[in-house]
């Protein structure tokens, strides 16, 4: 399964990563190689085998809904690139078809 | 004997007898770092003022009657584990300048125990890699041969331990990142069972695989650290409510009658003959100690690589989606919000990280999910079952940690994907969630060789028991690197 530059462009737009033309070329080759290893898995019979998403037998770990102290607003905004009056400022989200 | 050469338990002995103070011990290690780290580059950041302050506090606590193994002992922490108030970067440019407002649970535990934090060690960016060459900052050098890698992703930890630039350390292991550098640098690296140690505050790479692991100069130290970090954490719902025994009680030199399994698939074709020889001699040592060694089979071993390289990148693509320049880290403004994300992530992530995010995104995307991610998860079930079946017949499974010695820096720069094939022995047991340790087991061409010992989930005691018995019957841990560029022939 060979990945083309177009495939890489599509994946990169899903992952929101900008790439140069050289990088798109490079990654299309490298990803093709890695997916070649992955193709080996097709030879394994997994018809009645359930997938393992986690090795632990735990599911839906719950706790009581009791509020506890957390970080202050100041602490949380301390690393913010563009804090404004207690908010993280972002560019507008609506206005470009995605 | 210099103070920086001590192990955790040796330091504890001297501290409790008041023959040394934590300040003296810390000053010795800080001086060692100053003298050595420009050659090794194990540390991304050294925190001498904090360390000395903690050392003074530890000495005060000790004077007031407190006496526990980590009190006043200098520790290094891999920079993928958050430390409140100390810059934490995951060795990525995208987190340059990020100062966490909270401690990881494991960091909090060792702080509470009175450990002294020396600094943050280098790693492959976001723990993705096997050599520490993928660090966004600089490469760490193997103290045994400065032209070679220390391994990865916890290469900084392993190098610091080998060069005595720390007394103990905490690393992380997703597919081998604690064990393989331990093997390359002649130190001990323990990967606990998945769920044994809290991942809260550990910068996530692959959530079904990541585990914090002690990396130390000997097995006793690893048991001591595991005592502190193991246990259920309400902040990590994947940390399991299994009681934490005293792991140091498992350190027994008698392994008579223990059944040791040697997978026939683990002596791979093309394996370094020096590594094979060292491991076979190590196995003879286990037999001399009274263990019963028998062949087992783990038929799906070879699928560990493709399964890992679908599952881990898929999980990583989800975990690394948070790096968008909005709440922290690198933030490059673009024309609109999407453009800002793309520019920030394009510039902030290195090649290996971007490679894995792209791979993971593809494996999860519509039309490919079944053939790639789901298929890999099914084969993962078979890999796990191989271990369950084998560990019904034997107490532990052993083999080489990695079928090679540390490679030269730059060796895989032409073809980074070739490095993926090197770690076939540490991936399957990580996928199965087993506890596993790498212990020094000899040398090949002057470079360290590690032996891996693994057991059933939550049987760290069994792993530590066999590791300790082997370690005490050999002298490998006492060898120290000459700290020059030529690999030295080690006298045996």
Interface residues (C-beta under 8 A of the other chain):
Chain A: X3 X7 X8 X11 X12 X13 X14 X15 X16 X17 X18 X19 X23 X27 X30 X31 X33 X34 X35 X37 X38 X39 X40 X41 X42 X44 X46 X49 X50 X51 X52 X53 X54 X55 X56 X58 X61 X63 X71 X75 X76 X78 X79 X80 X81 X82 X88 X90 X91 X92 X93 X95 X96 X98
Chain B: X97 X98 X99 X101 X102 X194 X195 X208 X234 X237 X238 X240 X300 X302 X303 X305 X306 X307 X309 X310 X317 X321 X324 X325 X326 X327 X328 X329 X331 X333 X334 X336 X337 X338 X340 X341 X342 X343 X345 X346 X347 X349 X351 X354 X355 X357 X358 X359 X361 X362 X363 X365 X371 X372 X374 X375 X376 X377 X378 X379 X380 X381 X382 X384 X416 X417 X420 X421 X431 X432 X433 X457
